[in-house]
Amino acid sequence: MKVRRRYWHRVAGALLLSGASMTPWGAFGKEPQAQVDGVDPQWLRVPPRPHLDTEGKRLPTRAEALAAAEYVSAAQIADMAARPIPLSTGGALDAMAPNWVSAVYYVGAARLARVSERPDTLRFLTMIAEHYHYAVRGARSGVTMLNADDIAMGDLYEELYSRRRQDGVLMPLQQRLDWQVPHLARKEDTKALVWWWCDALFMAPPVLARMSAITGEPKYLLAADKEWRRTARRLWVPKDRLFLRDERFVGRSEANGRPIYWARGNGWVLGGLARWLEAMPADQQGRDYYLDLFQTLAGRIAELQRPSGLWSTSLLAPEAYPEPETSGSAFFVYGLAWGINHGLLDRATYLPHVLKGWAGLNRQVLPDGQLGAAQKTGDQPVHTAARDTGPYANGAYILAALEIADLSGPVQTLPHAEPTRDSPEVIAATSPAPPAPKTVRGPEEMARRAAEMKATAALAYDPAMTGRPSTVEPLPPPSPAERAPRAVARFAPDRLDDLLWENDLVAHRIYGPALQAKEAPSGSGIDTWAKRVRWPFMDRQLKFPNYHMDRGEGLDYYDVGRSRGSGGLGIWYDDKLWTSRNFATYKIEESGGKVARFSATYKPWPVDVVRKVWESREFSLPLGSHFTRMRSTLQSDSKEPLVVGIGIGKKSNANGKGFVTRDVRAGRMTYWEPESAEHGTLGIAIAVDPGMLVGFAEDAENYLVLVKVRPGQPFTYYMGSAWDRGGDVPDRAAWEKLVSGESFAF
């Protein structure tokens, strides 16, 4: 047994620490071992114990919360690296396995690696993915090939693909999900479910939703949506507002006569809903079902919190399990904080629960840095010991810490963008390189090896250099008549009542009544499309279910979310923007020639409790212009003047927050968005009558131009856009020059 243990330590060391520098295996925090090639020793040391809030009386700073996440994550890495890697990983409880036990830690660690200054986390995750060849478990039968627990590992592969854009990273996972889709999307309900236990809702659906976001293929999300709802119909108990773990618990009760609702099971669902919504498009049909379910479940969870800040492992029988339990509680803190950060939960109501829960978790962090009092793997409430740990609990703690860190920031919009591609330097620094074969020793053999590697690079066919045939189905070529430049406007009942308009340079849309009825978050923001052709293309692009993919003529990749998008308006009152819902009625005046003209009305909406406002607006877009002229008439039940905020939605990614230019004298605001490696950059601009301008402002979602108007008196403003891949505005300087040189008639 001793020989076998040493052997697997050596295997783990060779697999995980192959690289450029030398470090002792013991730097991971366990037994001293022989020196092996590896990473910088500074990366592998657990950082000093940070200040952990155990009182819950104040909001931790971002730095404090991130330090706590780093501390627990580094402790988990140290613990994993000191253990042998099992050949059969199904029941591995604390090793570097591809099962759900470890995969939940990878989910948290991967998100930490986005903001961490310690590259060791990303390198460690890459080493694990390399070891398992980016594959998932469960190849032995159809049942195991559908097992949601084994799909949880896919989140790590999707994260690495987004940050590396290496096709092979995604292929095995995508192949498995392609096999699953017909079963998940089956038309007829079956007696047996694919996701028959509530834990599955954390493990698999977010991976399928991300696959749709990454590939642009909606089939993964749509299939997951069908099975998600089947599972909820069986396991969600509306009167108790909680999920059963599985159907075995129907009618079962604790000693007090109350139903058995497992804390971690409901934690899986709450956390899974958060990750699911992060990847679901804002205009996805049926999205409001999940928003409502998240809010309902979160409200119930908050009611069941114990004075210690934690939750009982059996939610309705706290007296049966009085000891602390953190694996469920960590997911609850994560979910509640996430809801606050994304504007789904009232901050004043839920923040005390979050802070009390965070303090309760920190009282259970053990001296070695891991989160203790974590119920072991299982399927129902059991008693938990103070020193019990699990990678899934540490992963949930990290997710909670990251949301705690964001509590001091602005409200975030949904969905989240995938991470942008890392620089070549970051990819190289965080990717393990296998050591040279043992036969490569001595100067002559090293020189031969170098020549061999040089020849390999020179002689091998490289798709990255030669290109790859596109697998994206292009738009069908337009007829000669369709290629004629023209300005068009169309009402699209086939697209949930969108109003579309475009000319030879730009394309836009606003959202209508049908979408409002199906998607509660939709509103009156203006959508901008990226366009590279001189003829109308929106109708042909929309014939594809995924119109967010560039098929040669452009695409819709702009995310309006809850923002004003590119020129929507609202009423600025008490330092807050009060906005209408989707347009109510429309009338197209002119389309197909030199100008597109139409009008829309918006139903009354409240401005705090002081008044109501409603609007009619005329739109006009001529050929050859980047700017739509809008003439708005606001009515109100009060004659007092209105301050109108005309907005541009804020965007941010790894490249920053973009560039805003405000010109008080000219009454203009210009925005150049941060670059998207995949899609490029959009420029947006607003122009108002300088005589009406009263200033500029911003809220969590918008940069705003403020103008003062009187009810019943029309006012005019302009909204414009450009795409750096559209052929006429290649960069920020060109966009700002175009905007400053434009003449506007007010």
Residue, then its C-alpha position, 0 to 999 in steps of 0.5 A: m500500500k505504501v508503494r502504491r501511495r507513493y506511486w500515485h503521488r508521483v503520478a499526480g505530481a507529474l500530471l499537475l505540475s508539469g511546466a517551466s519552473m521547479t517547486p516542491w510538491g509540499a508547496f501545495g500544503k501536504e507531505p514533502q515530496a521530491q522536486v518536480d517541474g511545476v509552477d511558481p511556488q508563490w502561486l501554490r501557497v495558501p494566502p494568509r488567513p484574511h479577516l473573515d466577517t463573523e458578525g454580519k453587522r456591516l457590508p464587507t468590502r470587495a477586497e475582504a470578500l475576494a480575499a476570503a474566496e482566495y483563502v478557501s480556494a487555495a486551501q481546497i487546491a492544497d487539499m486536492a493536490a495532496r491526494p492521489i487521483p483515483l482511476s475510478t472517479g465516481g465515488a471520489l469525495d475529495a480528489m481531483a475528480p470529474n464528478w459533481v463533488s469536485a465539479v462544483y468547486y471548479v464552478g466557483a474557482a473558475r469564476l474566481a479566476r476571472v477576477s483573481e490576481r493569482p494565476d495559479t487557480l486558472r492553471f490548476l483548473t487547466m491541469i485538471a481539464e487536461h488530465y481528463h482530456y476535456a471529457v465527461r464521465g458516463a460512457r457505459s450506458g444510456v442512463t449514465m450518458l444522461n446523468a446530470d451529475d456528470i455534466a456539471m464538469g462541463d462548466l469548466y470546459e465551457e469556461l476554458y473554451s471561452r477564455r482560450r477559443q480552442d475548438g478541442v476544449l469544447m468538442p467532447l462536451q458538445q458531442r455528449l450534449d448533442w446526444q442528450v438533446p433528443h431525450l431532453a426535448r422528447k415530445e411525450d412525457t414519460k413516467a421516468l424523468v431524466w433529471w429526477w432529483c432536484d440536485a440535477l437542476f444545478m448540475a446540467p441545465p446551466v451547462l446546456a444554457r451556456m452551450s447555446a450562448i457559446t455556439g449560438e445554437p438554441k437547441y441546448l437551451l430549449a431542450a433543457d427548458k423542457e426537462w427543467r419544467r418536467t422536473a419542477r412539476r414533479l418536485w416543486v410544492p407550491k403550498d410550501r414553496l420548496f422542492l422535494r429532493d425526489e419523488r421518494f419524499v412525497g408524503r414522508s415527514e420528519a418526527n415533528g410531522r413536517p415534510i422533509y425538505w433538504a436544505r442542500g437540495n433546495g440550495w442546488v435549485l436556487g444556485g442552479l436558477a441563478r446560473w441558468l438565468e445568467a446564460m438565458p437570453a433576455d428575450q427568451q420565451g418563458r423566461d419569466y417562469y424562472l424569474d418568478l420561481f427564483q423570487t418565490l423560492a428565495g422568499r421562502i428560504a429567507e423565512l427559514q433562516r436560523p438566528s445563527g445565520l445558517w439553515s437547518t439541513s432539514l428546513l422544516a425541522p430545525e430542532a431535529y438537526p440543531e448543529p451548523e450545516t454549511s453546504g446548503s447555507a452557502f448556496f442560500v447566501y450565494g443565491l440571495a446575494w446574487g438576486i440582490n446584485h441582479g435586481l431580482l430581490d429587494r436589497a433592503t429586505y434581503l441584505p440582512h439575511v445575506l450578511k447574517g448568513w455570510a457571518g454564519l458561514n465564516r464562523q465555520v471556516l476551519p484552521d486549514g482554510q476549508l469550510g467545515a460543517a458541510q454535510k457529506t454526500g447524500d440525498q437527504p438530511v443527516h447530522t453533520a460534524a464540525r470538521d466535515t468538508g467537501p469540495y462542493a461546499n467550498g465551491a458554494y462558499i466561493l460563489a457566495a464570496l464573489e456575490i458578497a464582493d459585488l454587493s457594493g457595486p451597481v445592479q447587474t444585467l442579465p444575461h451575462a456575457e461569456p468571458t472574452r478571450d485571454s491574451p496569448e501571454v495569459i494563455a501560455a502562463t496558465s497552460p501546462a506543458p508536458p515535460a520532454p521524454k526521459t530520453v531527452r538528456g544531454p546537449e545533443e539530444m536536446a538539440r535534436r529535440a528542438a529541431e524536431m519541434k521546429a520541423t513539427a511546427a513548420l510541416a504540420y497543417d495549422p487550421a489557425m493559420t490557413g482558416r477553416p470552412s465555416t459551419v454557419e449556414p449563410l443567409p440565402p443570397p438576396s435577389p437583384a431587387e432585394r439588393a437595392p438600398r432602401a429604408v424600410a420599417r416593418f411590424a413583425p408579429d412573427r417576432l413577438d410584435d417587434l417593430l423593425w427599421e433599417n436603411d443602408l447603414v443601420a438597423h434597429r428594433i423596439y419590442g411590442p405587446a406580445l413580448q411584454a406578455k411573455e417576457a416580464p423584463s422586456g421594456s422600451g429600450i432600443d435595440t441596435w443590430a450590427k450591419r455590414v450590407r447596404w440592403p435590408f437584411m433583418d427579415r432574412q436574418l430573423k428567419f433563422p431561430n438564432y439570429h444572434m449569429d453572423r451569417g455574412e450580413g450582420l447580426d443582433y448581438y447587442d443586449v438591451g436588457r433593462s437598459r435604455g439600449s441605444g436611445g430609449l427614454g424615461i423620466w428622471y425623478d428623485d435621481k431615478l429613471w422611471t420607464s415605460r413598458n413595451f410600445a402599445t400601438y404603432k402606425i407605419e407611414e412610409s417604407g421601402g423608399k428613401v425614408a422609413r417613417f412610423s410612430a408608436t405609443y406607450k401606455p401610462w407608467p408611474v413616476d414614483v407616486v407623484r404622477k403618471v406619464w404616457e408617450s407618442r413618438e414619431f420615428s424617421l430614418p432616411l437613407g445614408s444616415h446613421f441617425t434616427r430622428m425621433r419626435s416625442t410628445l409626453q402627456s401627464d396627469s400633472k402640468e409640471p415640467l418633466v426632466v427626460g433622461i435619454g439613455i445609452g446602455k452601459k456595457s463592460n467586459a474584460n476590455g473595460k467599460g468603453f468610452v463616453t464623450r459628453d458635449v454640453r455645448a452641442g447637446r451630444m453624448t457619444y459612446w464607444e463600447p468595449e471591444s468584443a473579441e467575437h463581434g467587434t464594437l458598436g458606437i452609439a450617440i444621442a443628440v438633443d437640442p442644446g437649449m433644452l439640455v439640463g445636464f448629464a447623469e447615469d444610473a446602474e444601467n445607463y449613461l443619460v442625457l437630461v432635457k427639460v420638457r413640458p407635457g403636451q409639447p413635442f420635442t425632438y432628439y436623435m439616436g445613431s449607431a455604427w459598427d466597426r465591422g460595417g465598412d464605414v466607421p472603423d474605430r472610435a476616432a472615426w465615430e466621434k468625428l462623424v457625430s461631431g460633424e453631423s448637423f441636426a434639425f430640432 
